[in-house]
Amino acid sequence: MARESPAGEVAVGILANPASGRDIRRLVARASVFHIAEKCNMIVRLLFALGSVGVERAYMMLDPDGIARRVQKDFASNIPRLAFLDIPVEGGPADTLRAVESMVNLGVRAIVVLGGDGTHRLVAKVCGHTPLTALSTGTNNAFPEVCETTVAGLATGLVATNQIPLSESVFQNKVLYVELNGIQRDLALVDIAITSDLWIGARALWHHQNLAHAFCTFGEASAIGLSSIAGLLRPVSRSAPHGLRLDFAPAASASRTVLAPIAPGLIVPVGVEAVRMIGFSERQSIQISPGVVALDGEREVEFGPNDHVTVRLEREGPFTIDIARVMARAAQDGLLVRRQALDESKEALTYASRQN
């Protein structure tokens, strides 16, 4: 078991959340399923790419579904060397938190995360300034991107080995915080939704009838999930110095109705009464009670009639590696190009033939 990373060794963490394949939206909304075998294949391809650009060690968490052990069996190389974290594994969200904390303490240069918005939200709580490569294998995937892990591994490796500096390869994301009675309770990377539900129930949020408010760090018209509503009404980029607040109403009486893809295969009319921009550090008060707070599509916090709930937007989200930008810089600098020098005799022969 890995306890400490050798001094000076270039190491990367890999986190694949097996629970991201057991979302209720895969039953009610026909969302895609990433089988264990496919996740293993993705990680093996990632490892080969990391090793090809100089990463020396990769850390993984052992998991109840056997992803790590299967990767160990299928990865027929010692570059990078694969090591497992010496942490308890219980099959819940705490595993992710412990794994990321351990990777950060071991000094990894980057963490590759395979999961959906919920997994990345957990990682963001404890990753600090360690950059993430955010890869989509979840249900609602507004935050991570869809990218072949071979290319993602090359980009991550180039950043981890300092062939491309952090200043030209990473981006700091926005983040939303929810406070209950003045105490910060949790965070979200994409959106916080307030519903009139009385209990958490199945955590995944896929009913739209009880929506009261939503707050988004960004909203893209091509997104899936609640942030797609913002993207279809008033798009906000990830780099914009503001977010968006949506106040909902029944579709029959709302000032406008948005036909929104709030989950894969689930397109519904959502009534929106008001839309406005929100700035950094500006506290937003909640107008309903009791209810439930959903973070990045998952119901997490219940509140009662005597509780005061606020939401605020900040700049201090996790850093993510911009894969496209890194690969463009690699092409510009010829980092993946190897030119074979002709020996002197061949050069002389070629020159002589041209003279004749």
N, C-alpha and C positions, 0 to 999 in steps of 0.2 A: 504494500500500500504506500502511496505517495505521502510523505510528510513535509518535505521541503524541496524546493526546486534548486538544483545546483547553481551556484553563483555564475552569473553571466549567460546562462542558458536561455535561448529564445523559446518561450513556451506560450501556448495558446490553450484556452479552455474551450470545451465543446459541451453544450447543454442541449439535450434533446428530451423534451418533456413527453413521456408516454401518455399522460392524462389528456393531452390535447386531442387524442383520437377518440375520447369518450364524451363528447359534447352532445347534449340532447338535440341540438339543431341539426345533427347528422340524421336524426330520425324524423323530425317535424318539418325540416326545410330542405332535405335532399343535399346537404352539404357534402363536400368531398371527404373521403377517408384516406388518410396516410397510414397504410399498414406498417406494422413493425418491420417487416422485411424491406420495405421501400425506405424507411428512415435509416435502417442499417446501411443500405446501399448508398444513400446520400452521404452518410458520414464517411464511409470508406473512400468515396470519390473526393470528399473534402480533405481527408488525410493525405491522399496522394498529392493533391495540389499544394497543400501546406508544405509538405516535405520537399517538393520540387523547387521551392523558392527559399529554402533555408531554415524553416522552423524545425527545431530540434526535439521538442517534447510537446505532447498534447495530453491534457488532463480531461478525464470524464468521470461522471458520477455513476456508480453502480445503480441499477434500477430493478424493480420487481419484474418488469417485463423482459428483462434479459437483453436489452439493446446493446449495452456496453460489452457484455461477454460475447455476443454474436459478432460485433465489430472486431473485437480482439481476435476472434477465430478467422474472420474473413480478410483482415488487413495483413497481407503478406509482405510486410516491409518493416524495417526498424527505423525508418526516417519518415516522420518523427517517431520517437519512442512513445508508446502509449502507456499512460499510468492512470491508476484509479484513485479517487479521493478517499481518504480514510475518515469517512463521516457516516453516522447512522442514516439508514434509509427506511422511511415509514410509509411511502406511497402517497404522500400528500404535498401540499404547497410548501411546507417547511423544508422538504428535501431540496427544492429549488433555491430557497434562501440560503441554506447551509452550503450548498454546492458553490454558489456564486461567491459567498464570503470566503470560502476556502480557496477558490481560484485567485481571488484578489490578494489574499494573504500570501499565496505562493508566488506572486509577482508575474502573472501571465500578462502578455502584452496586449491581448485582445480576447474577447469571448464570443464564440459563434453560437447563436441561439436559434434553435429550430423549434418553432411553436407559433401560436397565434398571439393576439393582442394581450390576452390574459397572462400568458407565460412571460411576455416581455415586460408587462407591468410589474410582475414579481421581481424580475431581474433588476429592473430600474431602481428598486428600493435599496439595493445593497451593492450595486456595481461601482458606485462612485464615479471616478474619472476614467475607468478602464473602458476603452471603446468597444462597442458591440457590432457584430455583423448580424443584422436582424433578418432572418429567413423565414418565410411563411410556410408553415405546415399545420396551421390551426384552422378554425372555422371562419370566424370573422378576422380578416387580416388587413386592417387599414394601416397599422404601424409597420410590420415587417414587409419586405418585398419578395416577390416571386423571382428566384434566380437559380440557375443551375449551380449546384454546390461546387463543381469543379472551378468555375469562374470565381465564385465567392471565396473559395480557398486560396486562389492565386492572389486576389485583392487583399485578403486578410493577412496572408503571409508577407506580401510586399510592405504592408504597414508595420507588421510586427517586427520585421527585420530591419526597419528604418531605411529601406530603400526608397520609400516615399514618406516624407515627414507628415506628422499628425496635422500640422497647420494647413496642409493641402489635401487632406484625405478624410477628415472627420467633420461632423456637423452636430451641433448641440440642439437637442429638441426642446420644445416647450413641454410643460407639465401642468396638470390641474391638481389642486389639493382640496379635500373636503374636510371641514371642521365641524365637530359636534359639540355644542356648548363651549365654544372657544378653544377646544383641544383638537389638534390635527389628528385625523383618524387614518387617512389613506391617501393614495394618489392615483391618477389615471394619465395615460399617455395620449389618448385620442379623445375620449368623451366621458363626461359624467352625466348620467340621466337620473332624474328624480321621478319616481312613480308613486301612485297612490296605493300600491300593493301593501298589504298588512303584514306580510312575512316574506322571507327570502325565497323559500321553496326551492325549485330547481334553479340553480344560480343563473344559467344562461337566460338573457333577456330577449324574448322573441315575440311576446304579446305587445302590441302597440297601443291598445285601447286605454291603458292606464298611465300613459306618459303625461307628465306635467311640465317638466323643463328638461333641457339638455344644454350642456356647455361643451364646446369643442375647441381643442387646441388648433386643429386645422380641419378643413372639409374639402374634399375633392369630388368632382362630379362623377368620377370613375370608381369611387370607393364603394365598399359594401359595409353595411352596418348603420348605426344611427348617424354617424358623421356624413353619410351620403345625403341626408336631408339638408344639412348645411351646405354641402357641395352643390346641390341642385338649386338652392335658393340664392346663396351668396358665397361663392367659393373663397376659401381662405387658405393660403399656402402654408407650408411648414415653416417657412422663414419669415412670414409676416409678423410684425411686432404687435399682434393682437390676436384674440380668439373670437368666438361667436357664442351668443346666447340665443336659444330658441324657447319660446313659450308656446305650449301646445293647447289645443282645444278640440272638441269633437269635430270630425270632418264635416258634418252637416251644418255647423254653425261657425266654423273658423273663417277668417278672412281670406285664407288660401289653403289649398290642399296639394300636397306633394305626393306623387306616386313614386315611392322610394323602395329600393332593394335593401331592406333592413337585415336580411340574412340571405345566404345563398339559396336561390330558388323561391324566396319569399318577398314578393313585391306587393306593397299595401298602400292605400291612401292614408296619409297622415295629415291631420289638420294642424295648421300653424297659425297662431294668432299674432305673434310678434317676433322679429329678428333684429338683433342689434350687436354691434361689436363690443367686446370687453377688453380692457387694457390690463397690463401687468399689475399685480398686487391689489387689484380692485375687487373687494369682497362682494359677492353676489348672494343675496338673501333668498331663501326658499319660502314660497308662499303657501305651501300645503302642509298638513300634518294630521294624522300620522302618515308614514310612507316608508319607502325603501330607496336607498342610493345604489345605483348600478355603476360600476367602474369598468370602462372599456367592455361593455356588453355583459357584465356579470354582476348580479345583485349581491351586495356585500354588507351593507350597513342598514339596520332598521332604526327608525326614530319615531318617537311618540309625540303626543300633542303638547307636551311641556318642553320638548327639545328645540334648540335653535341650530339650524343647519346653514352653513355658508360654504361657498365655493370660490376659489381664487386661482387665477392663472399666473404662472411664473416662467422665467426663462431657464431655470436650472434643471432641465431634464437630462437624460443620459446622452452621451456622445455615441453616434453611430457612424460606421464606415460607409462612405459613399462609393459603392462598388463601381459604378459607371465612371465616376471621376477618377478613381484610382487606376482603372484599366486604361482610360484615355491618356493619363500621365505616363503609364508604363509604355504605351505605344509611342508617345512623343519622345521619351528618353531612350527608347530601344532596350528597356530592361529585360525583355524576354527574347531578344534577338541575339543570336550567336553567329558571328561571321568567322569562317574558317580562312586563315591566311594561306595563300599559295606559297610554296617554297620557292627559293630563289631560282632554281633551275627551271621550274615551270614558267616563272615570270620571264626569264631570259628567253626561253624557247618561244613563248607567245610574242615577245617583242621582236625577235628575229623574223618570225613568220610574217609579221605585219610589214616589216621593212622590205621583204621580198615581194 
